[in-house]
């Protein structure tokens, strides 16, 4: 909203300083500052309100040190994360940008889904919460919506790199700026595409449509048959991975802030024709506006750590964890970097895989020997280390370090072929 206001004041009245709102970097900085202020200033008020309403966490006795002491800690703190994302985005982003619209829908959709789950647990005193099938259906519906918009919307396009011959010719031309040089490397016309970024491969790109090439020459028209299910899979996997990671104080929040910071950089270079040319990655027109959204996301998750670090004064609940996981997934899909999440969200992946391995091995050994055996002392894997006597603050700090290493490695892959 402020973007439109100050843009109007700049164009109509020449208001000094109003033109700065045209710059993505300024609006992203403003978004992250406001997001931090919202979480830090109003987080304490939310905690007081939740305590007054006796919205406390019910903790199962899992035999973990310090676990029972968390009984009664306010939950549903994800509400402040939602506010700290939505308010700065509504103020500083271009609200007619299709990518911003999709991210706003994602935030509200998964926030409502997570809130419903927390509401059942807290107010209806049902520890199980929402039925897993209902939760999955909600995530699948979002995946169908996001996948359909990406495939059918006329506003979602990329600009393809030209052939090597054109590239060579460009360097022989006398052009006036780096921008003009970069511009000549990409096709003049934007086009619909189901291409995505695949690390370590020559060209760095893969077209999902090729998976159904066998159906005939018009296979690209039916690429949605494979594209939408892939979008559903990624959203469901990452959202639930973040949900599983939210088991000890500050782990999911801090990890998500690191992931978000990396995605912000990837979005910015993907929407900047000069850096897209330099890094030899696909250029996505108008995607740079998402930098404002992800800046607010980073501010919200980092700011929430003010109250969520050990010992936590508030838990985000499914209102927060489902939402931040879904935001990461949809954001990565929009900037065509979703398969980088395998590396970037390595913590979420390890947490999810540890649970799947534990359950599968237990069922297998019980069927074979009559007695179920376990690979880990407890899952998700952060609880395994707790069982081994590690303090949860130490686990969180070490997982943060691993997440930073994964984030830096993810960025490096842009230049590795």
N, C-alpha and C positions, 0 to 999 in steps of 0.2 A: 504493500500500500504506500509506504513512504517513497518507494522507487518512483511510482507514478506521480506522486505529489511534487517531489523535488525535480523530477524531469520536466514537469509542467512549469514550475517556477523558473527553471533554467532557460527553457525555450521561450517562454512568454515574457518574462521580466528580467532575464539575465541576472538572477540573484547570485551574488558572489558565493562560491563554494558549493552551490547546488549541483553543479555538473559532476561532482565527485561520485554521485550515486550511479553514474553510468558505468563505473569501473567495478568489475566482479570482485577484484581483490579487496576494495574498500568495503563492499557490502558483506563479503565473507568474514572480514575482520570484525565488522559491527555485529554480525550474527553470532559469532562465537563469544564475544564479550557479553552481549545481552543474555545469551543462553547460560553462561557461567553465573551471571548475576541473579538470574531467575532461580537457578537451582540452589545457590548458596543463601540468598536472602529469603526466599520463600520456602525453602526446604525445611527449615526449622519450624515455620508456622504449620506446614503440612504434618510434620511429625507430632506437634502438639495437638492438632485436630484429630489425628488418627488415634492418639492415646486417649483423648477425651471420649472418642466413640468406641474405645476398646477394640480397635482393629488390630489385634495382635496375632503373631505367628504361632501356630500349633506345631511343636517340634516332636518328632518321633524319637524315642530313646534308641539310638543306633549304637550305643556303646562308645561314642566318640567324646574325647576330652573337650569340655566346655560347651557341648551341644545343648544340654538341658538349660544352661544359663541363658540361652537365647529365647527361651519360652516367653511369649508375650511381647517380643520386639515388634513394633508396628510394621505392617506389610502394606502392599499396594502403593509403595513409594514410586512405582513406575508412572504414576499420575504426574509427578513433577517433571519427569523426563519427557513425557508427552507435551506438557505445556512449554518446556524449555526448547523443544524442537519446533512446535507449531507456531508459537508467537513470533520468534525472529524470522521464520520463513515467510509468514504472512506479511510481515513488515518490510522485509528487505528484498525478497525475490520477485521475479517477474511471474505473476500468477497466471498469465496466459501461456506460459511455457509448458508443453505437453509432458516433459520429463518431471517438472516440479509438480504438476497435477497428479501424475502417477504416484510420486513419492508421498504426497499428502494423503491420497486415498489409502496407500499401504499403511501409513502410520495410524490413521484413524481406524481402519479395518482391523488390524492386528491388536491395536490398543483396546478396542471394544471386545475382541475375542478373549484377550488375556484378562480384562476387567471382569468379564462374565465368569471366568474360571475362578478368579480370586473371590468374587462375590459369593459364589456357591460355597467355597471353602470357609470363608470368614463369617458370613452372616447366616448361612443356612447350616453351618457346623457340619458340613460334609467334607471330610478330609480328602476324599478322592477327587473332589472338584468336578469339573466338566468331564463327561465321558470322552475317552481318547478318540473315539470315532467322530464325535461332533467337532472336536478340535481339528482333526485332520480334514474333515469336510470343509471347515472354514478356511483352512490354508489352501486346499485344492481350489476352492472357488476363487480365491485371490489370484492363484496361479493362472487360472483360466482367463480371468480379466486382464491381468498384466500381459500374458502371452498374446491374447487377441489384440490388445491395443498396439503392442509392438509390431505385430504382423500386418494388421489392417489399417492402422492410422496413417493418413497421408503426411503427417508432420514428423514421423520418425523415419529418418533416412541417414545414410552415410555417404561420404564421397570416397570413391575408390582411388587407389594409387594408379598412376598411368604406367605403361610398359617401360622397360629399361631403355628402349630406344628414345622414347620421349624424354626420359630423364637425362640422357646424354645430350640431347639437343638443347635442353633447357640450360645446361651449364655453359653452352656456347653463346647463349643470348646475353645481351647487355641489358640488365634489368636494374631498376633504381633502388630496390630494397630487398632485405631478407624476406619480407612478407611476400613480395611479388615472386621471388624465387620459389618459395614454399607453395604458393598458390598454383604455380604452373605444374607442380608435381601431381596434383589431384585433378580428377575429372571435373569439368565445369558443372555438370549436372549431378545433383544428389539423386540417390536411388534407394529403393527398398532393398533390404538384404537380410539374410538370416546368418550372416557371417559373425564369427566371434574370434576372440584372441586365444591362441593355444601357445603356451610357452615352449621354448626350446626347439620349435620347428621352423624351417625356412619359410619366410613369408609371414610367420606368426599368426596365420589366419586359417580358419576352417569354416566351411559352409555347411550348416546342418542339413540343408536341402539335398546334399550329395548322398545322405543316408537313404533316401528314397528314389535315387536316380533310376533304379531298375523299373519304375512304373511307366517310364516313357519320356518323350521330349518335353512334355508339359509338367515335369516333376516339380518345378519351382512353385507352381500355382498351388500345390498341395503340401508345401513344406510345413504348413501349420500343424499337420498331423503328427509331425515329429517335434516341432519347435515347442508347442504348448505343453506337451508332457514333460519335456526337459525343464521348462520353466517351473512347472509344478514340483518336480523332483527337487530342484535346487532350493526353492523357497521353503519347502517342507523340511528338508534336511538341515539347512542352516538355522532356521527358526527353532527347531527342536534341539539342535546342537547347542545354541545359546541358552536355551531353557535348562539343559542338563548341566551346563557349566556354572549356572547360578546356584552353587551349593555352599560356597564359603564366602566370607565377607570380602567384597570388592573384586572378586575374580572376573565375573562376567562383565562388570562395568568397565574396569580398567582395560581388559583385553579388547573390548569393543571400541574403546577410545583409540587404541593403537591401530586397530583395523580401519576405523573411520578416517584417521589421519592419512593412512596410505591410500585409501579410496579417494580422498579429496585430491591428492596429488595426481592420481590416475585420471580422474575426471577432468582436471584442469588441463593436463597435457593433451588429452583426447579432444578437447574442445578448442585447443589453440593450434591453428594450422602450422605455425612455425615449429613448435615442438613435436607435433604429430609427424611432420616431415623429417625432422632431425632423428627421431626415434624410430622412424619407419613403421608407424602404427596407423591404424585407420583414423581418419578425421571424421568426427561426428558433429555436424553443425548444431549449434544451440545447446549442446550438452554441458558447456561450461557453466551454465546457470545452476546446475546441480551442486556446484562448489559451495553455494550459499547454504543449501540444505544440509550437506554433509558437515559444513562448519558448525551449524547449529547442533547437529548430532554429536559431534566431538565435544562441544561445550557442555551439552546436557549430560553425557556419560562421564566426562572428566569432573564436572561440577558435582555430580551425584556422589562421587567418591568422598566428598567433604563429610558426608554423613554415613557412607556405606563401608568405609575402611574399618578394619578391626580395631576395637569392637563395634560392630555396626549399630547405628542408632535407628536404622530403618532398612527394610528389605524392599526390593523393587517388585517382587511377586511376578506372576505371569503377565501382569499388565505391562511390566517393563521388559522381561526377558524374551517373551515371544515377539514383542515389537522390535527390539533392537536386532534380533536375529533376522527377522523378516526384512527390515530396512536394509541391512547389509546385503542380503541375497538379491533383493529387487534392484538396489543401487548398482551392484556389480553386473547384473544382467543388462541394465540400461546402458552402461558404458562399455558393454561387450567384453567384460573381463571376468566373467563368472567362473571360468575354470582356474583362474588364479586363486580363487578362494580355497582350493584344495591345499595350497601352500599358505596363503595369508591367514586363513582361519584354521590353521593346524591344531590349535588348542581345542576348538569346538569339535574338530574331526576326531582327535584322540579321545576326548570325553565320550563321544557317541560310539566310537568303535569299541572302547573298553566295555561299555554296557552290552553291546551286541555280542561280543566275544564271551563275556561272562555268562549271559543267559543261554547262548547256544551251547557252550561247553557243559554247563550244568545240566541242561536237558539231555544232551547226548550221553554224558556219563551216567545219568540216572536211568536212561533207557537201556544202556549196555550192562551196567553193573548193579543197578538197583539203588545206587547211592550217588547223589549229585555231587560233583566236585567243582571247585572254583579255581580260576586262573589268578585272580586278584583277591586281596583280603576283603575288598569292598569296592563297588563301583557307584557312580562315575569315578574315574581314576584318582581324582584329588582326594577322595575319601580313603583310597588305598594308602596314600602317603600319611594321612592322618592316623590310620591304624598302625602305621610303622613308627609313630611317635613324633612326626614332624608337626611343628606348630603351624596353624593355618596361615599366619602372616608370612612365614617363611615359604610356604607352598605358593602363595599368591605372588610374592616377589620373584620367585624363580620362574613361575609361569609367565610373568610379565617379561622377564628377560628373554625367554624363549620366543614369546610373541614378537618382540622387537627384532630379534634375529630373523624370524620368518617374514616380517614386514620389509626389512631391508633386502632380503633375498628376493622377495616378490618384485620389488622395484628394479633390481638388477636384471631380472629375466627379460625386461623390455629391450635390453641391448644384447642378449644372448640368443644366438640362432643355432 
